Amino acid sequence: MENDDIVWSIINKSFCSYKVNTKTQRFCRNEYNITGLCNRSSCPLANSKYATVREEDGICFLYMKTVERSGFPKNTWEKVKLSKNLEKALKQINEQLLYWPGFVKQKCKQRLLKITQYLIRMRKLRLRRQKKLVPIRKKQERRENRREEKALVAARLDTAIEKELLERLKQGTYGDIYNFAPVAFKKAIDEEEISDEEEAEEVEEEEMINDEMDEELLRELEEEDDEDAEVQYVEAGSDFESEEEDEEQEIEACSKSAKKSVPAVKSARAKSKVEIEYELEDAPRSRQKGKKLM
């Protein structure tokens, strides 16, 4: 305690790098200060037994300093992680600061409550849409546009030169005198292989399409031939039936006419008589008349 009083007397009356004086109050910029005010009870340098609450990446920690750790500056502060639930975090503070002064315990709880409140507000603001103001720098934009145009022109020149050199190299104008970097040549060969593969794929696709079209045309022609054959078969069948009917009708008409003509012939034969004159050699120039019925 004597050392703490000496430190506070020096800080209070003389210079302190963490102290900020205003017209009404004095503030402390030390990150371990529990209240942010510059006074004897809340000074982290003038108290050998001290505790505070800090937030790191949305997680609250309880920092504790004791007299036994004052000889080891690296291990001066003991760090305890607090729960995200406020009630559990307050219980942890009560357990860790069981025999500590009431002022430190109460200020740690108040600080934990403030930190949880501003963390909740931060989460809500992140979820909410916010407008972002972006400054417009006209001079910088003009400079960047000019540089982009110059870079495009240079890139075009480089590509044109590279193509011309590759064409000359393929034609064999340089021969084996110069040693060129094989990277560009390999790149050009790969590009040609890719283009050849693409052309071969296009040709195969066209052949496949043509084969499909030919198959479809053949199918359509076969279907049309089948339809024509069916129509011709139907017409031939109908013609054959009509011919058979005509022949039957003719046969019936002939039979009827034959039946009618037979008795007429018989009657004509019965009624017709022919007279024949003939001479005999024995008879002396005499004529004998004979009659023969036909």
C-alpha positions as CSV (number, residue, x, y, z in Angstrom):
1,M,0.0,0.0,0.0
2,E,2.9,2.4,0.7
3,N,4.1,1.9,-2.9
4,D,0.6,2.6,-4.2
5,D,0.4,5.9,-2.2
6,I,3.8,6.9,-3.6
7,V,2.8,6.2,-7.1
8,W,-0.4,8.1,-6.8
9,S,1.3,11.1,-5.2
10,I,3.6,11.3,-8.2
11,I,0.8,10.8,-10.8
12,N,-1.6,13.2,-9.1
13,K,0.9,16.1,-8.5
14,S,3.2,15.7,-11.4
15,F,3.1,14.4,-15.0
16,C,1.2,11.3,-16.2
17,S,1.0,10.3,-19.9
18,Y,-2.5,8.8,-19.5
19,K,-4.0,11.9,-17.9
20,V,-6.2,14.3,-19.8
21,N,-7.1,17.6,-18.1
22,T,-10.3,19.5,-19.0
23,K,-12.0,22.5,-17.5
24,T,-14.3,20.4,-15.3
25,Q,-12.7,16.9,-15.0
26,R,-9.6,14.8,-15.5
27,F,-9.8,11.7,-17.6
28,C,-7.6,8.7,-18.0
29,R,-6.7,7.1,-21.3
30,N,-5.3,3.8,-19.9
31,E,-7.1,0.8,-21.5
32,Y,-7.3,-1.0,-18.1
33,N,-9.1,1.9,-16.3
34,I,-12.4,0.7,-14.9
35,T,-14.3,4.1,-15.1
36,G,-12.2,6.3,-17.4
37,L,-11.7,8.9,-14.7
38,C,-8.4,9.9,-13.1
39,N,-8.8,9.4,-9.4
40,R,-7.3,7.3,-6.6
41,S,-9.8,4.5,-6.5
42,S,-10.0,3.9,-10.3
43,C,-6.3,4.3,-11.3
44,P,-4.8,1.0,-12.5
45,L,-1.3,2.1,-11.8
46,A,-1.8,3.3,-8.2
47,N,-3.7,0.1,-7.1
48,S,-1.8,-3.2,-6.7
49,K,-5.1,-5.1,-6.4
50,Y,-7.3,-4.1,-9.4
51,A,-9.9,-5.7,-11.8
52,T,-11.6,-4.5,-14.9
53,V,-13.7,-5.9,-17.9
54,R,-12.6,-5.6,-21.5
55,E,-14.1,-6.6,-24.8
56,E,-12.1,-8.3,-27.6
57,D,-13.8,-9.2,-30.9
58,G,-17.2,-9.3,-29.4
59,I,-16.1,-11.4,-26.3
60,C,-15.9,-10.0,-22.8
61,F,-12.9,-10.9,-20.5
62,L,-12.3,-10.2,-16.8
63,Y,-8.8,-8.9,-16.1
64,M,-7.5,-9.2,-12.5
65,K,-4.2,-7.8,-11.0
66,T,-2.8,-8.9,-7.6
67,V,0.2,-8.0,-5.5
68,E,1.8,-11.5,-6.0
69,R,2.0,-10.9,-9.7
70,S,3.7,-7.4,-9.5
71,G,7.1,-9.0,-9.8
72,F,6.3,-10.5,-13.2
73,P,5.3,-7.8,-15.6
74,K,4.4,-10.3,-18.3
75,N,1.9,-12.2,-16.1
76,T,0.6,-9.1,-14.3
77,W,-3.0,-9.5,-15.5
78,E,-5.0,-12.7,-15.1
79,K,-7.5,-13.2,-18.0
80,V,-10.9,-14.9,-17.5
81,K,-13.4,-15.4,-20.3
82,L,-16.9,-14.4,-19.5
83,S,-20.1,-16.0,-20.9
84,K,-22.2,-14.4,-23.5
85,N,-25.2,-14.7,-21.3
86,L,-25.4,-11.7,-19.0
87,E,-26.6,-13.5,-15.9
88,K,-23.9,-16.2,-16.2
89,A,-21.3,-13.5,-16.7
90,L,-22.4,-11.7,-13.5
91,K,-22.2,-14.9,-11.6
92,Q,-18.7,-15.4,-12.8
93,I,-17.7,-11.9,-11.7
94,N,-19.2,-12.6,-8.2
95,E,-17.3,-15.9,-8.0
96,Q,-13.9,-14.5,-9.2
97,L,-14.2,-11.2,-7.1
98,L,-15.6,-12.9,-4.0
99,Y,-13.3,-11.2,-1.4
100,W,-12.5,-8.0,-3.4
101,P,-13.6,-4.5,-2.5
102,G,-17.2,-3.7,-3.3
103,F,-16.3,-0.6,-5.4
104,V,-14.3,-2.8,-7.9
105,K,-17.0,-5.5,-8.0
106,Q,-19.7,-3.0,-8.7
107,K,-17.8,-1.1,-11.4
108,C,-16.9,-4.3,-13.2
109,K,-20.6,-5.2,-13.3
110,Q,-21.5,-1.8,-14.7
111,R,-18.8,-2.0,-17.3
112,L,-20.0,-5.4,-18.4
113,L,-23.6,-4.2,-18.7
114,K,-22.5,-1.2,-20.9
115,I,-20.3,-3.5,-23.1
116,T,-23.2,-5.9,-23.7
117,Q,-25.5,-3.1,-24.6
118,Y,-23.2,-1.6,-27.2
119,L,-22.5,-5.1,-28.6
120,I,-26.3,-5.6,-29.1
121,R,-26.6,-2.2,-30.8
122,M,-23.6,-3.1,-33.1
123,R,-25.3,-6.3,-34.2
124,K,-28.6,-4.5,-35.0
125,L,-26.8,-1.9,-37.0
126,R,-24.9,-4.5,-39.0
127,L,-28.2,-6.2,-39.9
128,R,-29.8,-2.9,-40.9
129,R,-29.1,-1.4,-44.3
130,Q,-26.9,1.7,-44.1
131,K,-25.9,4.3,-46.7
132,K,-22.2,4.4,-47.4
133,L,-20.8,7.8,-48.5
134,V,-18.0,7.4,-51.0
135,P,-15.9,10.4,-51.9
136,I,-15.5,11.2,-55.6
137,R,-11.9,12.0,-56.7
138,K,-12.0,13.4,-60.2
139,K,-8.3,13.9,-60.6
140,Q,-7.5,10.4,-59.5
141,E,-10.2,8.9,-61.7
142,R,-8.8,10.8,-64.8
143,R,-5.3,9.6,-64.0
144,E,-6.4,6.0,-63.7
145,N,-8.4,6.2,-67.0
146,R,-5.4,7.6,-68.8
147,R,-3.2,4.8,-67.4
148,E,-5.8,2.2,-68.5
149,E,-5.9,3.5,-72.0
150,K,-2.1,3.5,-72.2
151,A,-2.0,0.0,-70.9
152,L,-4.5,-1.2,-73.4
153,V,-2.5,0.3,-76.3
154,A,0.7,-1.3,-75.0
155,A,-1.0,-4.7,-74.6
156,R,-2.3,-4.5,-78.2
157,L,1.2,-3.6,-79.5
158,D,2.7,-6.5,-77.5
159,T,0.2,-9.0,-78.8
160,A,0.6,-7.8,-82.4
161,I,4.4,-8.1,-82.1
162,E,4.2,-11.5,-80.5
163,K,1.9,-12.8,-83.3
164,E,4.2,-11.4,-86.0
165,L,7.3,-13.0,-84.4
166,L,5.5,-16.3,-84.0
167,E,4.4,-16.3,-87.7
168,R,8.0,-15.6,-88.8
169,L,9.3,-18.3,-86.5
170,K,6.8,-20.8,-88.0
171,Q,7.8,-19.8,-91.5
172,G,11.4,-20.3,-90.7
173,T,12.7,-16.9,-91.5
174,Y,15.1,-16.8,-88.6
175,G,16.3,-20.3,-88.9
176,D,18.3,-21.8,-86.0
177,I,20.4,-18.7,-85.4
178,Y,18.4,-17.1,-82.6
179,N,17.4,-18.6,-79.3
180,F,13.8,-17.5,-78.5
181,A,12.0,-18.0,-75.2
182,P,9.9,-21.2,-75.6
183,V,7.1,-20.0,-73.4
184,A,5.4,-17.9,-76.1
185,F,5.9,-20.6,-78.7
186,K,4.4,-23.3,-76.4
187,K,1.5,-20.9,-75.7
188,A,0.9,-20.5,-79.5
189,I,1.1,-24.2,-80.1
190,D,-1.4,-24.9,-77.3
191,E,-3.8,-22.2,-78.7
192,E,-3.6,-23.9,-82.2
193,E,-4.3,-27.3,-80.7
194,I,-7.3,-25.9,-78.8
195,S,-8.5,-24.3,-82.1
196,D,-8.0,-27.6,-84.0
197,E,-9.9,-29.5,-81.3
198,E,-12.7,-27.0,-81.4
199,E,-12.9,-27.2,-85.2
200,A,-12.9,-31.0,-85.0
201,E,-15.7,-30.9,-82.4
202,E,-17.7,-28.6,-84.7
203,V,-17.3,-30.9,-87.6
204,E,-18.4,-33.9,-85.6
205,E,-21.4,-32.0,-84.4
206,E,-22.3,-31.0,-88.0
207,E,-21.9,-34.7,-89.1
208,M,-24.1,-35.8,-86.2
209,I,-26.7,-33.3,-87.2
210,N,-26.6,-34.3,-90.8
211,D,-26.9,-38.0,-89.9
212,E,-29.9,-37.2,-87.8
213,M,-31.5,-35.2,-90.6
214,D,-30.9,-38.1,-93.1
215,E,-32.4,-40.6,-90.7
216,E,-35.5,-38.4,-90.2
217,L,-35.8,-38.0,-94.0
218,L,-35.5,-41.7,-94.6
219,R,-38.1,-42.4,-91.9
220,E,-40.5,-39.8,-93.5
221,L,-39.9,-41.3,-97.0
222,E,-40.6,-44.9,-95.7
223,E,-43.8,-43.7,-94.0
224,E,-44.9,-42.0,-97.2
225,D,-44.1,-45.2,-99.3
226,D,-46.0,-47.3,-96.8
227,E,-49.0,-45.0,-97.1
228,D,-48.9,-45.0,-100.9
229,A,-48.6,-48.8,-101.0
230,E,-51.6,-49.1,-98.7
231,V,-53.6,-46.7,-100.9
232,Q,-52.6,-48.6,-104.1
233,Y,-53.4,-52.0,-102.5
234,V,-56.9,-50.7,-101.6
235,E,-57.5,-49.3,-105.1
236,A,-56.2,-52.5,-106.7
237,G,-58.5,-54.6,-104.5
238,S,-61.5,-52.4,-105.4
239,D,-60.6,-52.6,-109.1
240,F,-60.3,-56.4,-109.0
241,E,-63.6,-56.7,-107.2
242,S,-65.2,-54.4,-109.8
243,E,-63.7,-56.5,-112.7
244,E,-65.0,-59.7,-111.1
245,E,-68.4,-58.2,-110.8
246,D,-68.3,-57.0,-114.5
247,E,-67.3,-60.5,-115.7
248,E,-70.0,-62.1,-113.7
249,Q,-72.6,-59.7,-115.1
250,E,-71.3,-60.4,-118.7
251,I,-71.5,-64.2,-118.1
252,E,-75.0,-63.9,-116.8
253,A,-76.0,-61.8,-119.8
254,C,-74.4,-64.2,-122.3
255,S,-76.2,-67.2,-120.7
256,K,-79.5,-65.4,-120.9
257,S,-79.0,-64.5,-124.5
258,A,-77.9,-68.1,-125.4
259,K,-81.0,-69.4,-123.7
260,K,-83.1,-67.1,-125.8
261,S,-81.3,-67.8,-129.1
262,V,-81.4,-71.7,-128.9
263,P,-85.1,-72.2,-129.6
264,A,-85.1,-69.6,-132.4
265,V,-82.4,-71.5,-134.2
266,K,-84.3,-74.7,-133.8
267,S,-87.4,-73.2,-135.3
268,A,-85.5,-71.7,-138.1
269,R,-83.9,-75.0,-139.0
270,A,-87.3,-76.7,-138.8
271,K,-89.0,-74.2,-141.1
272,S,-86.1,-73.7,-143.7
273,K,-86.3,-75.9,-146.9
274,V,-83.8,-76.0,-149.8
275,E,-84.4,-77.4,-153.3
276,I,-81.4,-79.1,-155.0
277,E,-81.3,-80.2,-158.7
278,Y,-78.9,-82.9,-159.8
279,E,-78.4,-85.1,-162.9
280,L,-77.8,-88.8,-163.3
281,E,-75.4,-90.3,-165.8
282,D,-77.5,-93.3,-166.6
283,A,-80.6,-91.4,-167.3
284,P,-80.7,-90.0,-170.8
285,R,-80.4,-86.4,-170.4
286,S,-83.3,-86.3,-168.2
287,R,-83.5,-84.2,-165.3
288,Q,-84.8,-85.5,-162.1
289,K,-85.7,-83.2,-159.4
290,G,-85.0,-84.1,-155.9
291,K,-85.8,-82.4,-152.8
292,K,-83.6,-82.4,-149.7
293,L,-84.7,-81.0,-146.5
294,M,-82.2,-79.2,-144.6
